[in-house]
Amino acid sequence: MSPGPDDRRPATSSADSPASETVGGGLVRPHGAAAHWKDPSLRRSLALFRAFLHEQDDPEACYSLLARDAADQVEAYGGGVRGRTVVDVGGGSGYFTEEFRRRGANAYLFEPDVRELGAKPPDGAVVADGYLLPLASATADVCFSSNVLEHVSDPQTFLSEMVRVTRPDGLIYVSFTNWLSPWGGHEWAPWHYFGAQRARARYQRRTGVPAKHTLGENLFAVHIGTTLRQVRARDDVTVVQARSRYWPFLAGAVAKTPGLREFATWNLLLILRRCPP
């Protein structure tokens, strides 16, 4: 997938879509631009990979592309976001929030680290901890979190708070980089396979600056098997999808294979639906 002017046009709601279908759990899947993600392509994966390689020198291009792709994913599973309330938890400087707003959503950013908000955060951004969001229960139609779970020490409490603020039948989008993936060590990957301290020391020797992430402080070893078991044991959500976020093929099969998934998934995407009380 390559970015272009059409990627920024507001999406129509599922009710306005000329062609849509109802899928399990009452979700509406639109045909067309958003639905393409149901069959991810090698072109899309390569475009994302190239963008990641330039994350440090061109973050605007990288995260704008990732935001468009993530919004496509949400719309593929939950229908159009126009007029819906989207809560972006831990969204950094707001690329995801802004993309949802371009598509007509009432999107709000909640970020715990004021430094991550950058110089121009989205209007209305709130500095707030994901463990205790300043929102009433059942507020969000979509609760969204991209690549945050590996940065919290208590993932289950974090997920519980996302579930709490989501309305019944609402969608919960969670993705995270699993520890044993090639990118598990973030900026000091893949040397984390040889130990976190050794990897961080190597990064500092190579770059001359300390690594941003420290295992046990702002980066944690989150595993796919453990996370899936914990989520499936909950009675307040159903799992709509669990798959590799970036793989171009067999994305669901990879995430289902014990052992292999911890290395090959790279980044797990969970689509959850909030159960009625």
C-alpha positions as CSV (number, residue, x, y, z in Angstrom):
1,M,0.0,0.0,0.0
2,S,1.4,3.4,-0.9
3,P,0.1,6.6,0.5
4,G,-1.8,9.0,-1.7
5,P,-4.3,11.8,-1.6
6,D,-7.2,9.4,-1.6
7,D,-6.0,7.8,1.7
8,R,-6.8,11.0,3.5
9,R,-10.5,11.4,2.4
10,P,-13.1,10.9,5.1
11,A,-14.6,7.4,5.2
12,T,-18.3,7.1,4.9
13,S,-20.1,5.4,7.8
14,S,-21.3,1.8,7.4
15,A,-24.8,3.1,7.1
16,D,-23.9,5.2,4.1
17,S,-21.7,2.6,2.4
18,P,-23.1,1.4,-0.9
19,A,-22.0,-2.1,-0.1
20,S,-21.5,-3.7,3.3
21,E,-22.1,-6.9,5.2
22,T,-22.9,-7.9,8.7
23,V,-20.4,-10.2,10.3
24,G,-20.2,-12.0,13.6
25,G,-21.1,-10.1,16.7
26,G,-23.2,-7.5,14.9
27,L,-20.1,-5.8,13.5
28,V,-20.5,-4.2,10.0
29,R,-17.7,-4.8,7.5
30,P,-17.6,-2.3,4.6
31,H,-16.5,-3.3,1.2
32,G,-14.0,-1.1,-0.6
33,A,-10.9,0.7,0.7
34,A,-11.1,-0.4,4.3
35,A,-12.1,-4.0,3.5
36,H,-8.9,-4.6,1.5
37,W,-7.0,-5.1,4.8
38,K,-8.9,-8.4,5.3
39,D,-6.6,-9.7,2.6
40,P,-3.2,-8.0,3.4
41,S,-0.7,-7.8,0.5
42,L,3.0,-8.1,0.2
43,R,3.0,-4.6,-1.2
44,R,1.4,-3.2,2.0
45,S,3.9,-5.1,4.2
46,L,6.9,-3.9,2.2
47,A,5.6,-0.3,2.4
48,L,5.3,-0.5,6.1
49,F,8.7,-2.1,6.5
50,R,10.4,0.6,4.4
51,A,8.6,3.3,6.5
52,F,9.9,1.7,9.7
53,L,13.4,1.8,8.4
54,H,13.1,5.6,8.3
55,E,11.3,6.0,11.5
56,Q,14.1,8.1,13.1
57,D,14.8,10.4,10.1
58,D,11.3,10.7,8.8
59,P,8.8,10.0,11.6
60,E,6.0,12.0,9.8
61,A,5.9,9.7,6.8
62,C,6.3,6.6,9.0
63,Y,3.6,7.3,11.5
64,S,1.2,8.8,9.0
65,L,1.3,5.7,6.9
66,L,0.9,3.5,10.0
67,A,-2.0,5.6,11.2
68,R,-3.8,5.2,7.9
69,D,-3.2,1.5,7.9
70,A,-4.5,1.1,11.5
71,A,-7.6,3.1,10.7
72,D,-8.3,0.8,7.8
73,Q,-8.0,-2.1,10.1
74,V,-10.5,-0.6,12.6
75,E,-12.9,0.1,9.8
76,A,-12.5,-3.4,8.3
77,Y,-13.7,-5.0,11.5
78,G,-15.9,-2.4,13.0
79,G,-17.4,-0.4,10.1
80,G,-16.9,3.3,9.4
81,V,-15.8,5.6,12.3
82,R,-17.7,8.7,11.1
83,G,-19.6,10.1,14.1
84,R,-18.2,7.5,16.5
85,T,-16.2,8.2,19.6
86,V,-12.7,6.8,19.4
87,V,-10.4,6.8,22.4
88,D,-6.6,6.6,21.6
89,V,-4.7,5.4,24.6
90,G,-1.0,6.1,24.6
91,G,-1.0,7.5,21.1
92,G,2.1,9.7,21.5
93,S,2.0,12.8,19.4
94,G,-1.4,12.1,17.9
95,Y,-1.0,10.6,14.4
96,F,-3.7,8.0,15.1
97,T,-6.0,10.5,16.7
98,E,-5.7,12.9,13.7
99,E,-6.3,10.1,11.2
100,F,-9.5,9.1,12.9
101,R,-10.6,12.7,13.0
102,R,-9.9,13.0,9.2
103,R,-12.3,10.1,8.8
104,G,-15.0,11.9,10.7
105,A,-14.6,10.3,14.2
106,N,-14.8,12.1,17.5
107,A,-11.3,11.0,18.5
108,Y,-9.5,11.8,21.8
109,L,-5.9,11.3,22.7
110,F,-4.9,10.2,26.2
111,E,-1.1,10.1,26.7
112,P,0.7,9.6,30.0
113,D,4.1,11.1,29.0
114,V,3.9,14.8,28.1
115,R,7.2,14.5,26.3
116,E,5.7,12.1,23.8
117,L,3.0,14.6,22.9
118,G,5.5,16.7,20.9
119,A,5.3,20.4,20.1
120,K,1.8,20.3,18.4
121,P,-0.4,17.6,20.0
122,P,-4.0,17.3,18.8
123,D,-6.5,19.7,20.3
124,G,-8.0,18.4,23.5
125,A,-5.2,15.9,24.2
126,V,-5.1,14.8,27.8
127,V,-2.1,13.8,29.9
128,A,-3.5,10.7,31.6
129,D,-2.4,7.2,32.7
130,G,-3.8,4.3,30.8
131,Y,-4.4,2.5,34.1
132,L,-6.9,5.1,35.2
133,L,-8.5,7.0,32.3
134,P,-10.6,10.1,33.2
135,L,-13.6,8.7,31.4
136,A,-17.0,7.3,32.4
137,S,-17.6,3.7,31.7
138,A,-19.0,2.7,28.3
139,T,-17.9,6.0,26.7
140,A,-16.0,4.8,23.6
141,D,-17.3,3.1,20.4
142,V,-13.7,2.2,19.7
143,C,-10.9,2.0,22.2
144,F,-7.6,2.0,20.4
145,S,-4.0,1.3,21.5
146,S,-1.1,0.8,19.1
147,N,2.2,-0.5,20.4
148,V,1.7,0.4,24.0
149,L,1.1,-2.9,25.8
150,E,4.8,-3.8,25.9
151,H,5.5,-0.5,27.7
152,V,3.2,-1.1,30.7
153,S,4.2,-3.2,33.7
154,D,0.7,-4.6,34.2
155,P,-0.9,-5.3,30.8
156,Q,-4.0,-6.9,32.3
157,T,-4.9,-3.9,34.3
158,F,-4.3,-1.7,31.2
159,L,-6.6,-3.9,29.1
160,S,-9.2,-3.9,31.8
161,E,-9.3,-0.1,31.7
162,M,-9.7,-0.2,27.9
163,V,-12.6,-2.6,28.3
164,R,-14.2,-0.5,31.0
165,V,-14.4,2.7,28.9
166,T,-15.8,0.8,25.8
167,R,-19.5,0.5,25.3
168,P,-21.2,-2.9,25.0
169,D,-20.6,-4.2,21.4
170,G,-17.9,-1.6,21.0
171,L,-14.5,-2.5,19.5
172,I,-11.2,-2.7,21.3
173,Y,-8.0,-2.5,19.1
174,V,-4.8,-3.6,20.8
175,S,-1.4,-4.2,19.1
176,F,2.0,-4.9,20.7
177,T,5.5,-6.0,19.8
178,N,6.1,-9.3,21.5
179,W,9.4,-9.7,23.3
180,L,10.8,-12.7,21.4
181,S,10.1,-11.1,18.0
182,P,13.0,-9.7,16.0
183,W,11.9,-6.2,17.1
184,G,11.2,-7.1,20.7
185,G,14.2,-5.0,22.0
186,H,13.0,-2.0,20.0
187,E,16.0,0.3,19.2
188,W,18.5,-2.3,20.5
189,A,16.9,-5.3,18.7
190,P,17.7,-8.0,17.6
191,W,20.6,-8.0,20.1
192,H,18.0,-8.5,23.0
193,Y,18.3,-12.2,22.2
194,F,21.7,-12.1,23.8
195,G,20.4,-10.3,26.9
196,A,18.9,-6.9,27.5
197,Q,21.8,-5.3,29.4
198,R,24.3,-6.5,26.7
199,A,22.1,-5.1,24.0
200,R,21.6,-1.7,25.6
201,A,25.4,-1.4,26.2
202,R,26.0,-2.3,22.5
203,Y,23.5,0.3,21.4
204,Q,25.3,3.0,23.5
205,R,28.7,2.1,22.2
206,R,27.4,2.2,18.6
207,T,25.4,5.4,18.8
208,G,27.1,7.3,21.6
209,V,23.8,7.9,23.4
210,P,21.9,5.9,26.0
211,A,19.1,3.7,24.7
212,K,15.5,5.1,25.2
213,H,14.2,1.8,26.6
214,T,15.2,-0.1,29.6
215,L,13.8,-3.6,30.3
216,G,11.7,-3.5,33.5
217,E,11.3,0.2,33.5
218,N,9.6,1.3,30.2
219,L,9.8,-1.9,28.2
220,F,8.5,-5.3,29.4
221,A,8.7,-8.8,28.1
222,V,5.1,-9.5,26.8
223,H,4.4,-12.9,25.2
224,I,1.7,-13.8,22.8
225,G,0.7,-17.2,24.3
226,T,0.3,-15.7,27.8
227,T,-1.6,-12.7,26.5
228,L,-4.0,-14.8,24.4
229,R,-4.8,-17.1,27.3
230,Q,-5.5,-14.2,29.6
231,V,-7.7,-12.4,27.1
232,R,-9.7,-15.5,26.2
233,A,-10.3,-16.2,29.9
234,R,-12.1,-12.9,30.3
235,D,-15.9,-12.9,30.3
236,D,-16.3,-9.2,29.3
237,V,-14.8,-9.5,25.8
238,T,-14.9,-11.8,22.9
239,V,-11.9,-12.2,20.6
240,V,-12.9,-11.2,17.1
241,Q,-9.4,-11.6,15.6
242,A,-5.9,-12.4,16.8
243,R,-3.2,-12.1,14.0
244,S,0.1,-10.8,13.0
245,R,-0.4,-7.1,12.4
246,Y,2.1,-6.8,9.5
247,W,2.4,-10.2,7.9
248,P,1.2,-10.3,4.2
249,F,-0.1,-13.9,4.4
250,L,-1.1,-16.6,6.9
251,A,-1.3,-13.8,9.5
252,G,-3.9,-15.6,11.6
253,A,-2.2,-19.0,11.3
254,V,1.1,-17.7,12.5
255,A,-0.5,-16.3,15.7
256,K,-2.2,-19.7,16.3
257,T,1.0,-21.8,16.3
258,P,2.6,-22.1,19.8
259,G,6.3,-21.5,19.9
260,L,6.6,-20.2,16.3
261,R,4.3,-17.3,17.0
262,E,6.6,-15.9,19.7
263,F,9.3,-15.3,17.1
264,A,7.4,-15.0,13.8
265,T,4.4,-12.8,14.6
266,W,6.5,-9.7,15.0
267,N,3.5,-7.7,16.3
268,L,0.3,-9.1,17.5
269,L,-3.0,-7.5,16.7
270,L,-6.0,-8.2,18.9
271,I,-9.5,-7.1,17.8
272,L,-11.9,-7.5,20.8
273,R,-15.6,-6.8,21.2
274,R,-17.0,-5.7,24.5
275,C,-19.7,-8.1,25.7
276,P,-23.0,-6.7,26.9
277,P,-23.3,-6.7,30.7
